[in-house]
């Protein structure tokens, strides 16, 4: 399985086994928004921004549910994951 992230005109695919941690952080200068980021090696990659912490945490739970389905050969578009 791959996680697909689209940023402006770039598409990046992440291999779940390479994700060391997932974090939720307030957006700098916009404390009412929260970003979800993957840590790949020592690099933080922001994958999606949410209006509430609860929405961000629900998204992390959905990502985790996808990650534990290791036999899937799908590409999961994180922009449309609901």
TAVENWO-V473798 format. One record per residue. N is the residue number from 1. PHI is phi in radians with two decimals (* if undefined). PSI is psi in degrees with one decimal (none if undefined). NEAR is the number of other C-alpha atoms within 12 Angstrom. Layout:
n/phi/psi/near
N/PHI/PSI/NEAR
N/PHI/PSI/NEAR
This chain:
n/phi/psi/near
1/*/146.9/22
2/-2.22/145.3/26
3/-1.73/125.1/32
4/-1.74/128.9/24
5/-2.20/127.1/28
6/-1.89/125.0/20
7/-2.22/116.7/17
8/0.83/-106.6/8
9/-1.96/25.6/7
10/-2.19/137.4/9
11/-2.05/128.8/16
12/-2.12/140.8/21
13/-2.00/131.0/24
14/-1.96/135.9/29
15/-1.54/119.3/24
16/-0.93/-33.7/30
17/-1.15/-17.6/20
18/-1.61/-7.7/19
19/-1.38/115.9/24
20/-1.49/-31.7/18
21/-2.81/157.9/22
22/-2.15/131.6/29
23/-2.19/156.4/28
24/-2.11/126.5/32
25/-2.39/148.0/28
26/-1.12/143.1/21
27/-1.31/129.2/22
28/-1.03/125.6/11
29/1.47/-7.7/9
30/-2.44/68.5/14
31/-1.12/-6.3/16
32/-1.61/5.4/18
33/-2.13/153.3/21
34/-2.33/135.7/28
35/-1.87/150.2/31
36/-1.87/129.5/35
37/-2.28/146.0/31
38/-1.69/145.3/32
39/-1.89/113.3/22
40/-1.95/118.2/21
41/0.96/-120.0/13
42/-1.92/19.4/11
43/-1.92/132.1/14
44/-1.61/128.3/19
45/-2.12/110.1/26
46/-1.26/129.2/29
47/-1.93/-23.4/35
48/-2.92/150.7/34
49/-2.09/140.5/32
50/-2.22/157.9/27
51/-1.38/-24.4/21
52/-2.35/155.2/22
53/-1.08/-38.8/22
54/-1.09/-40.6/19
55/-1.14/-40.5/22
56/-1.11/-42.2/31
57/-1.18/-37.4/24
58/-1.10/-38.1/18
59/-1.11/-43.7/31
60/-1.04/-40.6/30
61/-1.08/-40.0/20
62/-1.16/-40.4/21
63/-1.05/-45.7/35
64/-1.07/-41.3/21
65/-1.05/-38.1/16
66/-1.20/-39.4/27
67/-1.13/-33.2/26
68/-1.40/-6.4/14
69/-1.61/70.5/17
70/-1.13/-22.3/15
71/-1.46/-2.2/11
72/-1.29/134.7/16
73/-1.78/18.3/14
74/-1.42/160.8/18
75/-1.83/120.7/21
76/-1.75/115.1/27
77/-1.41/110.8/24
78/-1.24/-18.9/29
79/-1.25/-26.6/23
80/-1.92/-0.7/16
81/-1.16/118.9/23
82/-1.99/none/15
